[in-house]
Amino acid sequence: MPTTIQISEKLQKELTRRKLYDKETYEEIIWDLMEDSLELSEETKKELAQARQEIKEGKYHTLEEIKKELGL
């Protein structure tokens, strides 16, 4: 059920400034902001831990190495 909330003019201007496209709603902007503060899933945490371990073990390529490999 939709509801109406009151926000300050300052907040409205800030939300408008954050729009990615003209028809983006304030609700979409607020959901995007909330997503940034949500906790990571267990799967994502495991993948991050694995990536950190691989970096410690030297299992990575630098940007310079990739450029050289691709002839850029």
Backbone atoms as SQL, in Angstrom:
CREATE TABLE atoms (id INTEGER PRIMARY KEY, chain TEXT, resi INTEGER, resn TEXT, atom TEXT, x REAL, y REAL, z REAL);
INSERT INTO atoms VALUES
  (1, 'A', 1, 'MET', 'N', 0.838, -1.171, 0.000),
  (2, 'A', 1, 'MET', 'CA', 0.000, 0.000, 0.000),
  (3, 'A', 1, 'MET', 'C', 0.889, 1.242, 0.000),
  (4, 'A', 2, 'PRO', 'N', 0.831, 2.039, -1.018),
  (5, 'A', 2, 'PRO', 'CA', 1.647, 3.257, -1.085),
  (6, 'A', 2, 'PRO', 'C', 1.288, 4.238, 0.020),
  (7, 'A', 3, 'THR', 'N', 2.276, 4.984, 0.445),
  (8, 'A', 3, 'THR', 'CA', 2.058, 5.991, 1.470),
  (9, 'A', 3, 'THR', 'C', 2.808, 7.257, 1.088),
  (10, 'A', 4, 'THR', 'N', 2.458, 8.340, 1.726),
  (11, 'A', 4, 'THR', 'CA', 3.104, 9.619, 1.480),
  (12, 'A', 4, 'THR', 'C', 3.974, 9.960, 2.673),
  (13, 'A', 5, 'ILE', 'N', 5.179, 10.450, 2.414),
  (14, 'A', 5, 'ILE', 'CA', 6.044, 10.905, 3.495),
  (15, 'A', 5, 'ILE', 'C', 6.447, 12.350, 3.226),
  (16, 'A', 6, 'GLN', 'N', 6.811, 13.031, 4.277),
  (17, 'A', 6, 'GLN', 'CA', 7.281, 14.400, 4.120),
  (18, 'A', 6, 'GLN', 'C', 8.795, 14.415, 4.245),
  (19, 'A', 7, 'ILE', 'N', 9.425, 15.110, 3.317),
  (20, 'A', 7, 'ILE', 'CA', 10.871, 15.292, 3.377),
  (21, 'A', 7, 'ILE', 'C', 11.176, 16.760, 3.167),
  (22, 'A', 8, 'SER', 'N', 12.334, 17.172, 3.617),
  (23, 'A', 8, 'SER', 'CA', 12.717, 18.572, 3.464),
  (24, 'A', 8, 'SER', 'C', 13.054, 18.868, 2.006),
  (25, 'A', 9, 'GLU', 'N', 13.024, 20.122, 1.665),
  (26, 'A', 9, 'GLU', 'CA', 13.385, 20.545, 0.314),
  (27, 'A', 9, 'GLU', 'C', 14.843, 20.185, 0.029),
  (28, 'A', 10, 'LYS', 'N', 15.677, 20.300, 1.047),
  (29, 'A', 10, 'LYS', 'CA', 17.098, 19.958, 0.898),
  (30, 'A', 10, 'LYS', 'C', 17.265, 18.489, 0.523),
  (31, 'A', 11, 'LEU', 'N', 16.526, 17.603, 1.213),
  (32, 'A', 11, 'LEU', 'CA', 16.611, 16.176, 0.913),
  (33, 'A', 11, 'LEU', 'C', 16.053, 15.889, -0.478),
  (34, 'A', 12, 'GLN', 'N', 14.981, 16.522, -0.846),
  (35, 'A', 12, 'GLN', 'CA', 14.413, 16.322, -2.176),
  (36, 'A', 12, 'GLN', 'C', 15.422, 16.707, -3.262),
  (37, 'A', 13, 'LYS', 'N', 16.116, 17.807, -3.057),
  (38, 'A', 13, 'LYS', 'CA', 17.132, 18.227, -4.028),
  (39, 'A', 13, 'LYS', 'C', 18.260, 17.197, -4.107),
  (40, 'A', 14, 'GLU', 'N', 18.658, 16.662, -2.960),
  (41, 'A', 14, 'GLU', 'CA', 19.728, 15.662, -2.940),
  (42, 'A', 14, 'GLU', 'C', 19.284, 14.380, -3.645),
  (43, 'A', 15, 'LEU', 'N', 18.056, 13.942, -3.393),
  (44, 'A', 15, 'LEU', 'CA', 17.541, 12.748, -4.067),
  (45, 'A', 15, 'LEU', 'C', 17.457, 12.968, -5.576),
  (46, 'A', 16, 'THR', 'N', 17.020, 14.144, -5.968),
  (47, 'A', 16, 'THR', 'CA', 16.941, 14.479, -7.396),
  (48, 'A', 16, 'THR', 'C', 18.327, 14.465, -8.022),
  (49, 'A', 17, 'ARG', 'N', 19.304, 14.962, -7.310),
  (50, 'A', 17, 'ARG', 'CA', 20.679, 14.998, -7.804),
  (51, 'A', 17, 'ARG', 'C', 21.225, 13.587, -8.025),
  (52, 'A', 18, 'ARG', 'N', 20.768, 12.631, -7.236),
  (53, 'A', 18, 'ARG', 'CA', 21.265, 11.260, -7.315),
  (54, 'A', 18, 'ARG', 'C', 20.574, 10.411, -8.385),
  (55, 'A', 19, 'LYS', 'N', 19.597, 10.958, -9.068),
  (56, 'A', 19, 'LYS', 'CA', 18.894, 10.195, -10.103),
  (57, 'A', 19, 'LYS', 'C', 19.867, 9.782, -11.203),
  (58, 'A', 20, 'LEU', 'N', 19.761, 8.523, -11.608),
  (59, 'A', 20, 'LEU', 'CA', 20.583, 8.015, -12.691),
  (60, 'A', 20, 'LEU', 'C', 19.943, 8.295, -14.047),
  (61, 'A', 21, 'TYR', 'N', 18.621, 8.424, -14.049),
  (62, 'A', 21, 'TYR', 'CA', 17.883, 8.762, -15.260),
  (63, 'A', 21, 'TYR', 'C', 16.648, 9.558, -14.857),
  (64, 'A', 22, 'ASP', 'N', 16.096, 10.312, -15.791),
  (65, 'A', 22, 'ASP', 'CA', 15.027, 11.263, -15.488),
  (66, 'A', 22, 'ASP', 'C', 13.805, 10.654, -14.815),
  (67, 'A', 23, 'LYS', 'N', 13.383, 9.474, -15.247),
  (68, 'A', 23, 'LYS', 'CA', 12.149, 8.886, -14.722),
  (69, 'A', 23, 'LYS', 'C', 12.370, 8.004, -13.497),
  (70, 'A', 24, 'GLU', 'N', 13.583, 7.986, -12.964),
  (71, 'A', 24, 'GLU', 'CA', 13.857, 7.202, -11.760),
  (72, 'A', 24, 'GLU', 'C', 13.060, 7.783, -10.603),
  (73, 'A', 25, 'THR', 'N', 12.409, 6.914, -9.844),
  (74, 'A', 25, 'THR', 'CA', 11.586, 7.383, -8.728),
  (75, 'A', 25, 'THR', 'C', 12.438, 7.566, -7.473),
  (76, 'A', 26, 'TYR', 'N', 11.903, 8.344, -6.541),
  (77, 'A', 26, 'TYR', 'CA', 12.594, 8.514, -5.263),
  (78, 'A', 26, 'TYR', 'C', 12.704, 7.174, -4.544),
  (79, 'A', 27, 'GLU', 'N', 11.691, 6.328, -4.697),
  (80, 'A', 27, 'GLU', 'CA', 11.743, 5.016, -4.053),
  (81, 'A', 27, 'GLU', 'C', 12.926, 4.207, -4.583),
  (82, 'A', 28, 'GLU', 'N', 13.137, 4.230, -5.889),
  (83, 'A', 28, 'GLU', 'CA', 14.271, 3.504, -6.469),
  (84, 'A', 28, 'GLU', 'C', 15.594, 4.037, -5.934),
  (85, 'A', 29, 'ILE', 'N', 15.693, 5.330, -5.799),
  (86, 'A', 29, 'ILE', 'CA', 16.919, 5.938, -5.272),
  (87, 'A', 29, 'ILE', 'C', 17.143, 5.498, -3.835),
  (88, 'A', 30, 'ILE', 'N', 16.088, 5.522, -3.040),
  (89, 'A', 30, 'ILE', 'CA', 16.200, 5.131, -1.628),
  (90, 'A', 30, 'ILE', 'C', 16.584, 3.660, -1.511),
  (91, 'A', 31, 'TRP', 'N', 15.976, 2.777, -2.321),
  (92, 'A', 31, 'TRP', 'CA', 16.346, 1.352, -2.294),
  (93, 'A', 31, 'TRP', 'C', 17.816, 1.169, -2.653),
  (94, 'A', 32, 'ASP', 'N', 18.299, 1.913, -3.658),
  (95, 'A', 32, 'ASP', 'CA', 19.717, 1.826, -4.021),
  (96, 'A', 32, 'ASP', 'C', 20.615, 2.247, -2.869),
  (97, 'A', 33, 'LEU', 'N', 20.227, 3.292, -2.162),
  (98, 'A', 33, 'LEU', 'CA', 21.015, 3.749, -1.019),
  (99, 'A', 33, 'LEU', 'C', 21.004, 2.711, 0.099),
  (100, 'A', 34, 'MET', 'N', 19.865, 2.092, 0.324),
  (101, 'A', 34, 'MET', 'CA', 19.756, 1.080, 1.375),
  (102, 'A', 34, 'MET', 'C', 20.572, -0.155, 1.027),
  (103, 'A', 35, 'GLU', 'N', 20.604, -0.510, -0.240),
  (104, 'A', 35, 'GLU', 'CA', 21.356, -1.683, -0.671),
  (105, 'A', 35, 'GLU', 'C', 22.825, -1.570, -0.294),
  (106, 'A', 36, 'ASP', 'N', 23.357, -0.364, -0.375),
  (107, 'A', 36, 'ASP', 'CA', 24.754, -0.137, -0.032),
  (108, 'A', 36, 'ASP', 'C', 25.062, -0.463, 1.427),
  (109, 'A', 37, 'SER', 'N', 24.037, -0.424, 2.288),
  (110, 'A', 37, 'SER', 'CA', 24.279, -0.657, 3.707),
  (111, 'A', 37, 'SER', 'C', 23.858, -2.054, 4.174),
  (112, 'A', 38, 'LEU', 'N', 23.321, -2.872, 3.266),
  (113, 'A', 38, 'LEU', 'CA', 22.898, -4.218, 3.646),
  (114, 'A', 38, 'LEU', 'C', 24.107, -5.120, 3.828),
  (115, 'A', 39, 'GLU', 'N', 23.952, -6.115, 4.657),
  (116, 'A', 39, 'GLU', 'CA', 25.044, -7.045, 4.920),
  (117, 'A', 39, 'GLU', 'C', 25.267, -7.959, 3.718),
  (118, 'A', 40, 'LEU', 'N', 26.512, -8.328, 3.496),
  (119, 'A', 40, 'LEU', 'CA', 26.842, -9.226, 2.394),
  (120, 'A', 40, 'LEU', 'C', 26.317, -10.626, 2.680),
  (121, 'A', 41, 'SER', 'N', 25.944, -11.341, 1.631),
  (122, 'A', 41, 'SER', 'CA', 25.479, -12.717, 1.787),
  (123, 'A', 41, 'SER', 'C', 26.654, -13.602, 2.193),
  (124, 'A', 42, 'GLU', 'N', 26.343, -14.763, 2.735),
  (125, 'A', 42, 'GLU', 'CA', 27.391, -15.701, 3.146),
  (126, 'A', 42, 'GLU', 'C', 28.212, -16.137, 1.934),
  (127, 'A', 43, 'GLU', 'N', 27.546, -16.336, 0.789),
  (128, 'A', 43, 'GLU', 'CA', 28.258, -16.734, -0.425),
  (129, 'A', 43, 'GLU', 'C', 29.260, -15.662, -0.843),
  (130, 'A', 44, 'THR', 'N', 28.847, -14.404, -0.785),
  (131, 'A', 44, 'THR', 'CA', 29.739, -13.307, -1.154),
  (132, 'A', 44, 'THR', 'C', 30.916, -13.224, -0.192),
  (133, 'A', 45, 'LYS', 'N', 30.652, -13.416, 1.096),
  (134, 'A', 45, 'LYS', 'CA', 31.735, -13.396, 2.086),
  (135, 'A', 45, 'LYS', 'C', 32.755, -14.494, 1.801),
  (136, 'A', 46, 'LYS', 'N', 32.274, -15.697, 1.435),
  (137, 'A', 46, 'LYS', 'CA', 33.179, -16.807, 1.118),
  (138, 'A', 46, 'LYS', 'C', 34.005, -16.490, -0.125),
  (139, 'A', 47, 'GLU', 'N', 33.351, -15.907, -1.145),
  (140, 'A', 47, 'GLU', 'CA', 34.064, -15.565, -2.374),
  (141, 'A', 47, 'GLU', 'C', 35.132, -14.498, -2.123),
  (142, 'A', 48, 'LEU', 'N', 34.820, -13.532, -1.277),
  (143, 'A', 48, 'LEU', 'CA', 35.810, -12.511, -0.929),
  (144, 'A', 48, 'LEU', 'C', 36.990, -13.118, -0.188),
  (145, 'A', 49, 'ALA', 'N', 36.704, -14.020, 0.743),
  (146, 'A', 49, 'ALA', 'CA', 37.777, -14.684, 1.488),
  (147, 'A', 49, 'ALA', 'C', 38.658, -15.501, 0.544),
  (148, 'A', 50, 'GLN', 'N', 38.028, -16.190, -0.413),
  (149, 'A', 50, 'GLN', 'CA', 38.789, -16.982, -1.387),
  (150, 'A', 50, 'GLN', 'C', 39.655, -16.062, -2.243),
  (151, 'A', 51, 'ALA', 'N', 39.105, -14.951, -2.691),
  (152, 'A', 51, 'ALA', 'CA', 39.871, -14.007, -3.521),
  (153, 'A', 51, 'ALA', 'C', 41.058, -13.444, -2.747),
  (154, 'A', 52, 'ARG', 'N', 40.858, -13.106, -1.484),
  (155, 'A', 52, 'ARG', 'CA', 41.962, -12.598, -0.663),
  (156, 'A', 52, 'ARG', 'C', 43.067, -13.642, -0.525),
  (157, 'A', 53, 'GLN', 'N', 42.663, -14.900, -0.333),
  (158, 'A', 53, 'GLN', 'CA', 43.634, -15.983, -0.195),
  (159, 'A', 53, 'GLN', 'C', 44.431, -16.153, -1.488),
  (160, 'A', 54, 'GLU', 'N', 43.735, -16.088, -2.621),
  (161, 'A', 54, 'GLU', 'CA', 44.418, -16.223, -3.908),
  (162, 'A', 54, 'GLU', 'C', 45.423, -15.090, -4.121),
  (163, 'A', 55, 'ILE', 'N', 45.083, -13.899, -3.693),
  (164, 'A', 55, 'ILE', 'CA', 46.012, -12.767, -3.811),
  (165, 'A', 55, 'ILE', 'C', 47.237, -13.008, -2.939),
  (166, 'A', 56, 'LYS', 'N', 47.023, -13.490, -1.709),
  (167, 'A', 56, 'LYS', 'CA', 48.148, -13.800, -0.821),
  (168, 'A', 56, 'LYS', 'C', 49.068, -14.839, -1.437),
  (169, 'A', 57, 'GLU', 'N', 48.490, -15.780, -2.178),
  (170, 'A', 57, 'GLU', 'CA', 49.260, -16.858, -2.792),
  (171, 'A', 57, 'GLU', 'C', 49.861, -16.435, -4.132),
  (172, 'A', 58, 'GLY', 'N', 49.625, -15.206, -4.535),
  (173, 'A', 58, 'GLY', 'CA', 50.188, -14.711, -5.786),
  (174, 'A', 58, 'GLY', 'C', 49.440, -15.170, -7.024),
  (175, 'A', 59, 'LYS', 'N', 48.236, -15.648, -6.862),
  (176, 'A', 59, 'LYS', 'CA', 47.433, -16.136, -7.990),
  (177, 'A', 59, 'LYS', 'C', 46.615, -14.995, -8.588),
  (178, 'A', 60, 'TYR', 'N', 47.308, -14.058, -9.208),
  (179, 'A', 60, 'TYR', 'CA', 46.634, -12.933, -9.851),
  (180, 'A', 60, 'TYR', 'C', 47.534, -12.385, -10.948),
  (181, 'A', 61, 'HIS', 'N', 46.973, -11.523, -11.781),
  (182, 'A', 61, 'HIS', 'CA', 47.720, -10.874, -12.853),
  (183, 'A', 61, 'HIS', 'C', 47.545, -9.366, -12.703),
  (184, 'A', 62, 'THR', 'N', 48.622, -8.642, -12.901),
  (185, 'A', 62, 'THR', 'CA', 48.536, -7.184, -12.832),
  (186, 'A', 62, 'THR', 'C', 47.952, -6.645, -14.135),
  (187, 'A', 63, 'LEU', 'N', 47.489, -5.416, -14.098),
  (188, 'A', 63, 'LEU', 'CA', 46.967, -4.773, -15.295),
  (189, 'A', 63, 'LEU', 'C', 48.045, -4.700, -16.369),
  (190, 'A', 64, 'GLU', 'N', 49.264, -4.409, -15.960),
  (191, 'A', 64, 'GLU', 'CA', 50.372, -4.337, -16.907),
  (192, 'A', 64, 'GLU', 'C', 50.597, -5.682, -17.601),
  (193, 'A', 65, 'GLU', 'N', 50.509, -6.775, -16.848),
  (194, 'A', 65, 'GLU', 'CA', 50.680, -8.107, -17.432),
  (195, 'A', 65, 'GLU', 'C', 49.587, -8.402, -18.460),
  (196, 'A', 66, 'ILE', 'N', 48.376, -8.057, -18.134),
  (197, 'A', 66, 'ILE', 'CA', 47.246, -8.312, -19.042),
  (198, 'A', 66, 'ILE', 'C', 47.399, -7.481, -20.312),
  (199, 'A', 67, 'LYS', 'N', 47.777, -6.205, -20.149),
  (200, 'A', 67, 'LYS', 'CA', 47.987, -5.336, -21.321),
  (201, 'A', 67, 'LYS', 'C', 49.057, -5.926, -22.239),
  (202, 'A', 68, 'LYS', 'N', 50.151, -6.390, -21.637),
  (203, 'A', 68, 'LYS', 'CA', 51.245, -6.968, -22.423),
  (204, 'A', 68, 'LYS', 'C', 50.765, -8.218, -23.149),
  (205, 'A', 69, 'GLU', 'N', 50.043, -9.065, -22.445),
  (206, 'A', 69, 'GLU', 'CA', 49.514, -10.303, -23.021),
  (207, 'A', 69, 'GLU', 'C', 48.580, -10.020, -24.196),
  (208, 'A', 70, 'LEU', 'N', 47.797, -8.940, -24.085),
  (209, 'A', 70, 'LEU', 'CA', 46.850, -8.593, -25.140),
  (210, 'A', 70, 'LEU', 'C', 47.460, -7.691, -26.204),
  (211, 'A', 71, 'GLY', 'N', 48.689, -7.291, -25.997),
  (212, 'A', 71, 'GLY', 'CA', 49.370, -6.444, -26.966),
  (213, 'A', 71, 'GLY', 'C', 48.844, -5.014, -26.971),
  (214, 'A', 72, 'LEU', 'N', 48.478, -4.528, -25.836),
  (215, 'A', 72, 'LEU', 'CA', 47.957, -3.155, -25.727),
  (216, 'A', 72, 'LEU', 'C', 49.006, -2.192, -25.228);
